[in-house]
Structures are given as structure tokens and as C-alpha cells.
Amino acid sequence: MSPNAHRHWDSFFSMMIYAASFILYLLWLQPLISLEVLASGEVLVLFSAVIFLLNILRLPLILSLLFEVIAVLFVLDYIYLVESILTRAWFSNLYDVLQLNLESIITREFDAVTPLFEMLLILLLIMTVSYLIDYWLIKRQRVFIFSVLTLIYLTVMDTFTPYELQPMIIVMIVLVVSILILNSHRKKLTEKRLTLTGGHFLLRLLFPLTLIFALFITVVDDVPVKEPKWQDPVPFLTSFFTSGETNRRIGYGEDDSVLGGSLSDNDALVFTASIDAPNYWRVDAKEVYTGTGWERVEEPDYRPYRNTESALGKQMAELYYNEETDFNRIAYPYHLSGLTYDGREYLYDQRIGLFDSIDITDNQRVNLYYEPPVYEQATLDALEMSYEDVAPVYTQLPNRLPDRVRQLADEIKGEETNPYRIAQRMERYFKQGDFRYQTTEVKQPEAGEDYVDQFLFVSQAGYCDNFSTSMVVMLRSVGIPARWAKGFNTGTENSEGYYEVRQNNAHSWVEVYFDGVGWLPFEPTLGFSSPRDVVIDESDTPEADQPLDSDQALEEEEETDTPDLDQEIEEPEELEESVVEEGKKNSQTSGVNGQILFIVFGIISSLALVLLVVFWRQVLLFIMTKRYLPITTEKDVRLAMSRLFWLLRLNSHKRLSGETLTGYSHRLDQIYETNRFSDLFHAYERYLYGEATDPLTIQAIEKFYLFVIKSILS
């Protein structure tokens, strides 16, 4: 084979391997995009294609880096920046954002890192990965480790996350086998143990591969599959990330990312309330349903709260917090208009109606002023399905939501077009049929199983989280904005006329948005009365107050009502509802999202370990030059030479017993094909025995030391 033909075939195999490795890389990226760990998946795929293409073109380093920087800037501009690209305002904004994020990292305030900076780090990671793939697979011709890591990574993602590898198994196997075979032929070609022509290539490589994979695809669906003899290891392994039922207790908490499972009682007193007409105690709301629980669309934007109206003529509630209970939020009745608490200023997020954490002192009184709103029945009857100004997050649903949930919502809706009456239908649906309210022996959804789907069609048994989440999801399925609210129910009245609200009273319910009316609470949970009381008002335009938890994104007024206090709860002994898990911190951070982060961290750590094993010489060279240079004092000389002898022992070239430094240096010169060891050891002997301790000798030791270190670690 001529040299030109040899180069052509080598380039051909390199291109084939590189193309297959790029598709494998996309298989790495796809689970993270489908599980919404990474945002803007299409943009990341396009950016990756550009970076891989630049590596193929083999442009000069400076030119390649220039194009890569331009690609990064275009991605950041497309997703985040609003100013015209490459203008002065654009550069100023980008500079300010980067400066802010760097300061946050330096001060370890990682929560303040913005999405733009996170995306920048992801883009830099993609550039690094593309370089490593090009270096190891094409230049070093080492494809086995990459292939094995791909198999392990995708298998782990399929086993421990909702991601399903099944549709991509054949593609993965074809790519891995192709890369291994192509790389084997390329090595033989390089070593001149293989001569190829076009006909040989078709007969020896392309045709056999095509035939094998065609047969595999044909018979794979017809091969009988036996039932596994071993038990599924996933429940055992995931038990290390999730707690058992004994660690889950009823009570208010902040993390709602993973709902479900049985609960145990928690009778801790949260606060005592004096109130004329008892109400639900609202604390918080969540907007994003993930399939396992609830999360925020963004962190709260806390600003100083100002009382909106005079307290005159308003109803008042007094809350006395129990310092011994871990609860530091302000719970308030619906339609709050003002509050006072020890003369302090409160921070408040108006979008979701959440107060920032407060310092609770035992028996510290919080005064709350509110006025129940009045709803006109005619207004509710005239509502239409028109939500042009509603933030999309309030109709958000995960892509993997089973179709039968949407079908059930459509069946309940029927031909009804009034959103209020549709919400009433769904509220009543849960209080009919086979649903059961219980807090014990509640089935936890399996990995990859949707929380709502499991409750509606499998268990039909649970507590308020199950009922309220399911109603919100079904409302969103038919296009009605809704969100998940939580706090406490009324509590229990004691002999002194005060209401004792305990962790057992933690509760969650539904808030539905209606144009011109605002957010109305709905109660789908069995055994609980609705916190909504519609009053027929004949006035033409009933005036409603601006609520405390009005949503800025909707730019509408919110009006809600006090609960129906005359209707007794059917199951008072089971008033104890769970909103979130209280107890061990590791159980609060469990679930699919925690597992995904753990798996991604493990994969990155494994790659870092592999890189350290591969590049240990470069790392060691960097450490030894930075740690022991410059050499200026007698102590520096002793430390540097001590590390040098250690490094020689590490490379199996230790000094023999009875061997002089001169003999040792000659032997090392022969091994490393140099004479610098003799120069170094000669200067070191003169310095060691006091023959020459001047600065010039020390400089010579430093010079020779650096040279022999590079020789050893090259």
C-alpha cells in the first residue's frame, strides 16, 4: 500500500470512529436533557456539533479557540442576553454577570450563581469532553475505556432514574461494537499488518458488520426472555438514599421534591391562635410539578412587606409561636391585609405569598388583620376559559406524564366550558368512588412511576399531598391554571377558646386562578371541608381587597374566602396531614433528583480519577516544580533532592546499597540518555560537602534539578 493510500485509509477510519463517538456522546447527553437536569437541550446539541466539527477540521490552535469562543458567546446571547449582540451594552451586561458570579464563587455563595454562569460552565465542560474524545480515541487510539464507561453510565441511568434506555439499546450496541472493530483495523493498518482496498473493505468489514446487526435487529424482538432469578437490586441500593417509613413524620417542611410513603404522628405544638372565625393557615405555594413532587420555578424574591390597608374594621388573629418547634415562617389566614410582630420588618415574596424565615421567640405574639372576601355567584357563573395573561408555569406538566391522567381529566370536564364548575367537578370527583384517606401503609411510587398516576389508578389511597397534587395536575391537563398550596388546617380548639395548631395539622390543598377573580382555594381531600364559601351578592361590582399572595405574573387581583366552619371534618382523628418530611436531612434530599445529582457526581468523579491516572506524570511534574522551585536556600536544596530521590525510587531506579553518588549518576545517565544527572549530583556533592556553597552553585543545582525532573516524568 502506498503512503498516500495508507494516509487516506487512516483518515477514513479516524472519521468513522469520531462520528460514532460523537453519537455516543449524544447518548451521554440525552438522559440529562430528558430528565431536565440540563436546560436548552437542542442548543447544547448544536453547540456540541460545532465544537466536534472544529476538532475534525484541525485548524490552528488560535483560530480554533477563536471560533469556540464565538460559539460560546452566541449560545449565551441566544438564551440569556437581551441586548443586541456585540454592542457596548451587551458586553457591559455580560461583564457584570461574570463579575457577579465570580465574586459569588470566591465568597462561596453558590446559591447566588446565575443560570448564565451555570450554562457557561456546561459549555466549557462540553469543549473539554470533545478534546478528550479527540485525544484518546483518535490520537492515542484507546477506545475501550470510553466504550465501557458509556455502557456503565447508560445502564446506571436506566436503572436508577426515570430515563428509559430501551429504545436506544440497539444504537448503543451498534456504536460500541463498530468503534472497537474500526479501531482494531486502524491499529493493524498503522502497524502495517493490514492492507486494504475498496473491495477488501467491503468484504472484510462493512458487509460482515451490516449482516450481523441486521440479524440482531431482526431476531431481538422474538428472543424469549426468562423471568429473573435474582431479586431486583434497585430497592436495596436505593434504600441507602431514601429513608424508611419510621423516619417520615407529619409536619411542615421546605422540601417537597419527593412526596409519598407512610407517615407517623407528630404532635409538636407549632403555635396557638386566637381568632374569631377560624381559617386555613396559609404558608407557601409551589408551581413546578416534576412527577415525584413539587419545586419552585425560581427562588423567592423577598422584599420588605408593607401593610396594604388600615386595621380598622378588619378581623384579627393572634398567633403565639412555640419556640421549641422547628417552624420559622409566618402562617396567615386568606385575604390578609396587614400584620404586626414585635415592631420588626418582614421580608415577603408577593409572587407566591411567602414570608422569609423569622426569628421565633416563645409566646411572641403576631397580630394578623384580614377581611373575608365576597364572591358573586353570577361572576363565577360567567367565567370563561380564557387565560392569555397567565404565566405558563401554572399550566406546566412534565413531558412524561402518562396519557391516562389527561384522559381522566377530559372525562371529568366533559362538555363543561366554565372553569369554576370544572374545578368543582374535579373537587367532587375525589370525594366519590373508591378513594381512601389514610396516612399509614401508603404505597410509595416505584422509580420512574408518576406520583399522580400511581395514586389515581393504582393505590387510590393516601393523604392530602396525594389528593391536592392530583387535582392540580388534572386541572392543568385541561388548561386551567392551578398551583399547590400548603400550610396548616384550622387546628383544635382548647378549653380556653384558643386554637392549637400542631405539626399533625400540616396540610396541603389547591389554589385555582380565574380571570377577574384571582386565586380561589379548593379542597379535594376526603374528610376536609372546603375553605371556600361563595356568597350571593346582588351588588353590581363587589369590591375585593388586594390579597397578600397576589401573583405579579398574572397582574390580577386575588380573592379568596374563609373556610366553611360549620361543616365538621368527617375523620377528625386523621386530621394529621403531611406536606413534607421532617427528620433526617438525608431523607429530605432523597428521590430521583437527588439520585441524578449523585450519579452525575459519581460519573464526573470517575472521569476525574481516570484523568488523574492517565496524566499523573504531568500532575506530579507540576507539583514538584511549583512546590520545590525556586531553590534559594540550604533547606530548599535538601527538600528538592529528597523529593528527587523519592521520585527515582517511585520509577524503580533507587540508589543501590553501597553505590556512590557518582556511580548512581552515571547509571541514571545511561537509563535516561542524558548527562544532566552527573552534572546535578556533582554540583550537589560540592554543595553537600562544603566545597562550593556560593549562589552560582545553587543556581546550577536548580537548573539541573528541573531538567532531570522533566526527563524522569516525560
Secondary structure, DSSP 8 states (H G I E B T S, - for coil): --HHHHHHHHHHHHHHHHHHHHHHHHHHHHHHHHTTSSS-HHHHHHHHHHHHHHHHHT--HHHHHHHHHHHHHHHHHHHT--S-TTSHHHHHHHHHHHHHHHHHHHTT-GGG--HHHHHHHHHHHHHHHHHHHIIIIIIS---HHHHHHHHHHHHHHHHHSS---GGGHHHHHHHHHHHHHHHHHHHHHHTT-----HHHHIIIIIHHHHHHHHHHHHHTTTS-----SS--HHHHHHTTTS--GGG-BSS--S--SS--S--B----EEEEEEESS---EEEEEE-EE-SSSEE-SS----EE----S-STT-EEEEEEE-TTSS--S--B-SSEEEEESTT---EEETTTTEE------TT-EEEEEE------HHHHHT--S--TTS-GGGG---TT--HHHHHHHHHHHTT---HHHHHHHHHHHTTSTT-EE-SSS-----TT--HHHHIIIII-EE-HHHHHHHHHHHHHHTT--EEEEEEE---EE-TTS-EEEEGGGEEEEEEEEETTTEEEEE--STT---S-------SSS------TT--TTTTS--------SSS--S-GGG----SS-BS-HHHHT-SHHHHHHHHHHHHHHHHHHHHHHHTHHHHHHHHHHHHH-S--SHHHHHHHHHHHHHHHHHTT----TT--HHHHHHHHHHHHT-SHHHHHHHHHHHHHTTS--SHHHHHHHHHHHHHHHHHHH-
